Amino acid sequence: MPSELYILVLLLIIAHTAFNGIRIATSLAAIKAGGGALWVGVLTAMFNIIPAFVAIRVGRMVDRVPLRRPLVVGCALMTVGAFMAAIEPTLWMLALCAATIGVGWMMIAASSQYAVGLLGGSANRVRAFSVMSMGFSVSSFLGPLIAGFMIDQVSYRAAFGALAVFPAVAAVLFASRWLKVPVGEPRSTEPDGGARELFGIPVLRNTLVTACFITVGWDLYNFMVPVLGSELNLTATQIGSVLSLFAVAVLVVRFFMPVLTRRLGERGVMITAMVISGVTFIAFAFAHNYSLMLTLSFVIGLGLGASQPIILAMLHDAAPPGRSGEVNGMRMTLISTSQWTMPLVFGLLSASTGMLPLFFIVGGGILSGSWFAKRKLPNP
């Protein structure tokens, strides 16, 4: 792997630490302010509602401009959003913070995924995305821990202020010449069929649909754990540690990705990961103490964590020349649409039915996704 890949991943860790920490901090701040599960769902949706409508356009922009530019702008937006919440963490300010940070992270994700795919090359693309994903596992571990510790030991405002520093530092480093960003493939100047044409490619379409099952499960996990932890009267530090142990499991499974893909194949890893995730979601319905939540969080991290590098590599391989950014934009559009609608729906449901039925619904949905992946994903 080229050294540029590891430098890029290091900077992504810095920005992603803030993203994960702010997500848990906004959920806990909403509960503290009396918003309850419904407002947690609203805030989770706000991270994704604007990206759902603009991600494809941003992806096309990424195909046309130097990749460094959206990385810097995205980090700047995240910094602004975090400082908003640090000034006054009211429910409406938290919603504005979430929307701003959601757009910023979308820009970072679209451009960084394109860059990682280029740096890995066709021979080592899964490995390159595994390295990036392992970096995200580190930041997913650090973010909730930092947020929970700052909330318990200082205040919510201090937590948001501290987390705002991370993307500010990343923006400066992305703008510097310390990082050499690869140049994307030239996009054809001739008119194309846009997203509809891309969605007509079977392997691309089926991979995108499978990605939705995985990512919806991932984000609903981040929505459900703070609510369930609050119902069990866990502290912010304990809830943060549950989320952080999930990140440890993701890091562990991605370390073994080369071995897993050799033995099971890419499709086999995807199916196994989805089955593990679905069953564990159902088991969460019976998690009534801190220790059991920790155990299940680690197991579900193994399942959900194994899938993302394969999804990203398959999408990059299936993208027409010069349109990888647009494909990533399509992925984020589909995912963000699910991510802003599902938390709202589940927030409303949890307010009336409680958390128990939701774990069965999500677990069953992911298990049905494993059946779809078995039938539709290619098996080279």
N, C-alpha and C positions, 0 to 999 in steps of 0.2 A: 504494500500500500504506500502511495506517495506521502511525503511529510505534510504536504498541503492539506491532506484529508484530516490528519490528526489535529492540526492547528484549527481548521474549520470546526471540527467537533468540539474542541476546547471552548471556542467562543460560543457555540450553540449551547453548551452546558451552562455557561454563565447566563445567557438569556432565558433558557428553559427553566432554570432554577427559580427565576423570578415568576415566570408564568405559572408554574405549579404551586409555588408558595402563595401567590395572589389568589388563585382559584380557591384554595382551602380557606384562606383568610376572609375572602368575601362571603363564603358560605357561613363561616362561624360568626362573622360580624352581623350578618343578616339575622341569624338565630338570636344573637345577643340583643339586637335591636327589636326583637319581638316579631320578626317576619315569619318564622316558622318554615315548614317544609315547602309551602307554596312559593315563598320568596326565594328559597334556595333554588327551586326549579326555575324561577324567573331569571335569577342571576346566572345560572348555568346556561340558560338559553341565550342570554345577552352576549356571552362570549362568542356565539356562533351565528347570531341572526343576520348581521351585516355581511360576514364572509359568505353566507349562503347565497347572497344575491350578487356579489361582486367578484367571487373567487375566479371564475372563468376569465373575466376581463383582466384581472391581475395576472393570471397565468399567461395570457397572451402578451401582456406587457413584459413579463419575465423573459419570454422568448425573444424579445426585441431589444431590451436594454442590457447594459452590463450588469451581471448578477450582484455586484457589490452594492449597487444603488438601493434595491429593495431591502437588502439586509440592514443597511444603515437606517433607512426610513422606518422600517418595522420596529427596530430597537428604540428609536426616538418616540414612536407612538406608545410603546409599552411604558417608557419612562414617564411620559405625560399622564397616562392613565393611572399609574400607581400613585403619583403625587396627588392626583385628584382625591383618591380615597384617603390619603394621609392627611389632607387638609380637613376633611369633614366626612367621616365614614357613615353617613346616613344611607338609608335604603336607596334613595334615588341617585345619590352620588355614587354608590356602589354599582348601580346599574350602568351609569355613564362610564365608570372606570372599566367595567367588564366589556362593554361594547368597544371602547378604544383599544384595549389590550387584545381583544379578539381579532381586530383588523390588523394590528401590528404583528401578532404572531402568525397570522395567515400569510403575510408578505414574507416573513422569515422562512416559514415552512416551504412555500412554493419555490423560492429561489435556492434554499439550501438542499432540498431534495434533488433538484436539477443538478446542482453542483456536485453532490455526492455521486450521483449516477455517472456523471462524466469522469470523475476522478477514479471510480472503480473500474470503468471499462467493461466490455461485455463479458470478459472472463472472470472477473472478480466482483461483479456488481452486488450479489447477495452478501458477500463478505464485507464490502464497503458499507452497505446499509446496516449490516449487523454492528459494525464499529460505531456508526452514528447512533443506532438504537441503544447500544451499551452506554454511550455518553448520555443519552436521554434518561437511562435508568439511574445514572448517578444524580442527575439533576432532579429527577422525580423523588429520589431519596432525600436530597438536601432541602428542596423547597418546602415540603410540609413540615419538616423538623424545624427549620428556621422560622417559619410562620408560627407554628405552635409555641415554640420557646419564647419568641418575642411577645406574643399575645399574653402568655401566662406571666412572664417576668416583667414586662414593661407595659405595653398598651397596644391596641389595634392600630392607632396612628403610627406608632413607632415601627410596627411590623410592616405596614405599607411603605413607610419612608425608607426603611432598610432595604426592602425588596426593590424599590425604585432605582437604587444605586446600580444593581446588577445590569439591567439593559443599557443604562447610560455608559457604563464601562465597555460593554460589548459594542455599542455604537461607535465609540472612539476607535476601538481596535479593528472593527470591520472597515472603517474609513481609512485606516493607515495602510501603508504598503507592506506591513508585516505579513499580511495574509495575501497570497497570490490566488485570486479567484479564477477558475477555468472559464474559457470562452465557449459559449453554447454553439450548437450547430446552427448554421444559417437557415432561417425560415424562408420558405418559398414566397415570392412576391405575388404569385398568382392567386386568385380567389379560391377559397376552399369551402367545404360544407359546414364548417364550424363544429360546434359540439355535437350536433345531430349526426354528422358524418362519422365522428370519432366513436360515438355510442353505437353506431352500426357495425363496428368491428367486434365480432363475437367474443374473442378472448379478452378484449379490453372491457367490454360491457360486463361479462361475467366476473371478472376480477374486481371491478368497481362495486358490483352488488355484494360480493363476498366481503369486501373491505367495509361496507356499511354495517354488516352484522357485527364485525369485530369492534369497530370504533364506537358504535352505539353502546355495546356492552362495556367498553372501557370507560366512557363518559358517564354512563348511568351508575357504574361502580363508584366513581368520584362523587356523584350526587347522593347515592344511598348511604355511603359510609359515614359522612358527617351527621346525617339525620339519624341513622341507627345509633351511632355513638352518643349523640345528645340524648336520645331516648333512654339509653343505658347509663346516663349521667357520667360519661367518661370526660376527662379533662381535655383541653385543646391539645396538650402534649401527647396524651394517649391516642387521640384520634389521628394526630400527625404521624405517630409511630406506626399505626396500622397501615396508613397510606405509604409510609416509607418502606415498610417490610415488603409490600407489594412491589415497590421499585427494586428492592434487593433480588426478589425472585425473577423479575424481568431481566436484570443484569446477569444472573446465573444462567438462565435458559439461553440467552443470546450468546453467551460465551461458548456454548456447546452447539450452536447452530450449524457449523460445518459438518459435525458428526451426525447430527439429526437429519440433515438434508441428504447426506450420503446414504444413510440407512433407510429412511422412509420416503425420500423424494420430497419435492416441494409441496405437491398436493397432499401427500400423506401427513406431513407436518401440520399443514393447515387444518385438515379434518380432525386430527388428534387434538390439536390446540382448542378447537371450537367445542369438541365434546367435553374436554376437561373444564372449560370455562362455563359451559351450560350447566353441568352437574354441580359445580361449586356454587354458582349463583343460587340454585335451588337450596343447597345446604346452608347458605347464609340466612335463610328464613328461620333456621333453628339456632342461630348464634345469639346466645343470651348472656355472654360474658366477654371480657376483654381478651382472655387467652384464646378462646375459640375464634374470635374475630381475627386475631393475629395469624393463627394457623390457616384459616380459610383465605386470608388475604395473600399469604405466600403461595398457596396452591393456585389461586386464580391468576396470580402474577405469572406463574409458569405457563398457564394456558394462553392468556392474552398476549404475553410478551413474545411468544414464538412466531406470531403471525406477521407482524408489521414488516420486518425486513424482506420477507418473501413477497408480500403485496407490492411494496415499493419497487422491487427489482422486476417483477412481472409487468407492472405498468410501464416502467421505463423501457423495457424490451419491446413492448407492444406499441409504443408511441411512434407515429410517423416521424421522419427526420425533421428536426427543428420545431417540434410541437410538444416536447416533454413538459414545458411549463403549462401549456393549455391542458394537457392530460392531468397534471397535478391539480390544476384549478378545478377540473371536473370532479376529481376525487373529493376535494374540499367542499365543493358545492353540495354534492350528495351527502357527504358526512355532516356538514354544518346544518343542512336542512333537517336531518334527523336529530342532530344534537340540540337544535333550539326548539323543535316541536316536542320531542320525547320528554325532556325534563319538565316542560310545562304540563304536559298530560300527566306525567307521573307525580308531579307536585300536587296537582288537583286530586288525583286518585288517592295519594297517601293521606291527604287531609281528610278524606271521607272513609277510606277502607283500612288505613294503616299500611305498614310496610310489608306485611307478610305476603299478600297476593302478588305484589310487585316483583319479588324475587322469583316467584314461579313463572310469571309472565316473561321476564327477561331471560331466565334460564331456558325456558322452552323455546323462545325465539332464537337463541344462539344454537341450540340443538337442531332446530329446523334449518339454520344456516349451514350446519355441517353437512346435512343431506344435500343441500343445494350445491355446495362446493364439491362433493363427491361426484355429482352428476355433470357439472358444468365446467369445472376447471380443467385445463389441459393436463395430461399425464405423460410427460415426455419419457 
